[in-house]
Amino acid sequence: MILFQVEIKILYLYVRVRGDSMRDLNIHNGMIAVVDRLKKPENGSIVVARLGSAYTIKKWKEIETYTKRRKFYLVPANPEYNQIKINEADDFEIIGVVTHGLMSF
């Protein structure tokens, strides 16, 4: 018999940054990114996203075409990396929006 049920939602995640694809926005290897799971991403937001089995931190970009179709991209902040186009068939999910970065010295 269940007397009550508690649903727990994780509101924030703390993610350790690996790599240098966001270095030009001062998001560096080894930092901790604070991720708000409830905040809705806007064009230009920095997001943690899952594409297939890979996770990444990138800038979220939405473009509305002349035919009113929308295109979505994950954009790095380092010219050495290419942007990633998100297709409808992709196994894709936005985990949350990065709100802060923590760095230890």
LUMRO-493560 format. One record per residue (C-alpha): residue number from 1; residue in one letter; x, y, z. Coordinates in Angstrom, 1 decimal. Each point is the difference from the previous one (the first is absolute). Layout:
# residues N
<kevo NUM; "A"; <X; Y; Z>>,
...
# end
This chain:
# residues 105
<kevo 1; "M"; <0.0; 0.0; 0.0>>,
<kevo 2; "I"; <1.4; 3.4; -1.0>>,
<kevo 3; "L"; <-1.0; 2.8; 2.4>>,
<kevo 4; "F"; <1.5; 2.8; -2.0>>,
<kevo 5; "Q"; <2.2; 0.5; -3.0>>,
<kevo 6; "V"; <2.7; 2.6; -0.2>>,
<kevo 7; "E"; <1.2; 1.3; -3.4>>,
<kevo 8; "I"; <3.4; 1.5; 0.1>>,
<kevo 9; "K"; <1.1; 2.2; -2.8>>,
<kevo 10; "I"; <3.6; 1.0; -0.4>>,
<kevo 11; "L"; <0.0; 3.7; -0.6>>,
<kevo 12; "Y"; <3.8; 0.6; -0.3>>,
<kevo 13; "L"; <2.9; -2.1; -1.3>>,
<kevo 14; "Y"; <3.7; 0.6; 0.5>>,
<kevo 15; "V"; <1.9; -1.1; -3.0>>,
<kevo 16; "R"; <3.8; -0.1; -0.3>>,
<kevo 17; "V"; <1.1; 1.6; -3.3>>,
<kevo 18; "R"; <2.4; -2.1; -2.2>>,
<kevo 19; "G"; <1.6; 1.5; -3.1>>,
<kevo 20; "D"; <0.4; 3.5; -1.5>>,
<kevo 21; "S"; <-2.9; 0.4; -2.5>>,
<kevo 22; "M"; <-1.4; 2.9; 2.2>>,
<kevo 23; "R"; <3.2; 1.7; 0.9>>,
<kevo 24; "D"; <-0.8; 3.3; -1.7>>,
<kevo 25; "L"; <-2.9; 0.4; 2.5>>,
<kevo 26; "N"; <2.3; -0.7; 2.9>>,
<kevo 27; "I"; <-1.3; -3.5; 0.5>>,
<kevo 28; "H"; <3.1; -2.0; 0.6>>,
<kevo 29; "N"; <1.1; -3.6; 0.5>>,
<kevo 30; "G"; <-0.4; -1.0; 3.6>>,
<kevo 31; "M"; <-2.6; 2.6; 1.0>>,
<kevo 32; "I"; <-3.3; -1.0; 1.5>>,
<kevo 33; "A"; <-3.1; 1.2; -1.9>>,
<kevo 34; "V"; <-3.2; 0.6; 1.9>>,
<kevo 35; "V"; <-2.9; -1.2; -2.1>>,
<kevo 36; "D"; <-3.6; 1.1; 0.6>>,
<kevo 37; "R"; <-2.2; -2.9; -1.2>>,
<kevo 38; "L"; <-3.2; 2.1; 0.1>>,
<kevo 39; "K"; <1.1; 3.1; -1.9>>,
<kevo 40; "K"; <-1.2; 0.1; -3.6>>,
<kevo 41; "P"; <2.9; 0.5; -2.4>>,
<kevo 42; "E"; <-0.2; 3.2; -2.1>>,
<kevo 43; "N"; <1.9; 0.7; -3.2>>,
<kevo 44; "G"; <3.6; 0.6; 1.2>>,
<kevo 45; "S"; <-0.3; -1.9; 3.3>>,
<kevo 46; "I"; <2.8; -2.2; 1.0>>,
<kevo 47; "V"; <-1.4; -3.5; 0.4>>,
<kevo 48; "V"; <1.0; -3.5; 1.0>>,
<kevo 49; "A"; <-1.4; -2.3; -2.7>>,
<kevo 50; "R"; <0.0; -3.7; -0.7>>,
<kevo 51; "L"; <0.4; -1.2; -3.6>>,
<kevo 52; "G"; <-0.2; -3.7; -0.2>>,
<kevo 53; "S"; <2.2; -1.2; 2.9>>,
<kevo 54; "A"; <2.3; 3.1; 0.0>>,
<kevo 55; "Y"; <-0.5; 3.0; 2.2>>,
<kevo 56; "T"; <1.2; 3.5; -0.9>>,
<kevo 57; "I"; <-0.1; 3.6; 1.2>>,
<kevo 58; "K"; <-0.6; 2.4; -2.9>>,
<kevo 59; "K"; <-1.9; 3.2; -0.9>>,
<kevo 60; "W"; <-3.6; -0.7; -1.2>>,
<kevo 61; "K"; <-0.9; 1.6; -3.3>>,
<kevo 62; "E"; <-3.4; 0.1; -1.6>>,
<kevo 63; "I"; <-0.6; 1.3; -3.5>>,
<kevo 64; "E"; <-3.4; 0.5; -1.7>>,
<kevo 65; "T"; <0.3; -0.4; -3.7>>,
<kevo 66; "Y"; <-2.0; 1.9; -2.7>>,
<kevo 67; "T"; <-2.4; -2.9; -0.2>>,
<kevo 68; "K"; <-0.7; 0.3; 3.8>>,
<kevo 69; "R"; <1.9; -3.2; 0.8>>,
<kevo 70; "R"; <2.3; 0.0; 2.9>>,
<kevo 71; "K"; <3.5; -1.3; 0.1>>,
<kevo 72; "F"; <2.0; -0.7; 3.1>>,
<kevo 73; "Y"; <3.8; 0.0; 0.6>>,
<kevo 74; "L"; <2.4; -0.6; 2.8>>,
<kevo 75; "V"; <2.8; 2.6; -0.5>>,
<kevo 76; "P"; <3.5; -0.2; 1.6>>,
<kevo 77; "A"; <1.8; 3.0; 1.3>>,
<kevo 78; "N"; <3.3; -1.0; -1.6>>,
<kevo 79; "P"; <0.7; 0.4; -3.7>>,
<kevo 80; "E"; <1.8; -3.4; -0.1>>,
<kevo 81; "Y"; <-3.4; -1.8; 0.4>>,
<kevo 82; "N"; <-3.0; -0.2; -2.4>>,
<kevo 83; "Q"; <-3.6; 0.7; 1.0>>,
<kevo 84; "I"; <-2.3; -3.0; 0.2>>,
<kevo 85; "K"; <-3.3; 0.1; -1.9>>,
<kevo 86; "I"; <-2.8; -1.8; 1.9>>,
<kevo 87; "N"; <-2.3; -2.0; -2.3>>,
<kevo 88; "E"; <-3.5; -1.3; 0.8>>,
<kevo 89; "A"; <1.2; -3.6; -0.1>>,
<kevo 90; "D"; <2.8; 0.6; 2.5>>,
<kevo 91; "D"; <-0.2; -1.5; 3.5>>,
<kevo 92; "F"; <0.3; 3.5; 1.6>>,
<kevo 93; "E"; <-0.8; 1.5; 3.3>>,
<kevo 94; "I"; <0.8; 3.3; 1.8>>,
<kevo 95; "I"; <0.9; -0.9; 3.5>>,
<kevo 96; "G"; <0.0; 3.6; 1.3>>,
<kevo 97; "V"; <1.3; 3.5; -0.2>>,
<kevo 98; "V"; <3.4; 0.9; 1.4>>,
<kevo 99; "T"; <-0.4; 2.9; 2.5>>,
<kevo 100; "H"; <3.3; 0.1; 1.8>>,
<kevo 101; "G"; <3.6; -1.3; -0.2>>,
<kevo 102; "L"; <2.1; -0.9; 3.0>>,
<kevo 103; "M"; <3.8; -0.2; -0.1>>,
<kevo 104; "S"; <2.4; -1.0; 2.7>>,
<kevo 105; "F"; <3.5; 1.5; 0.3>>,
# end
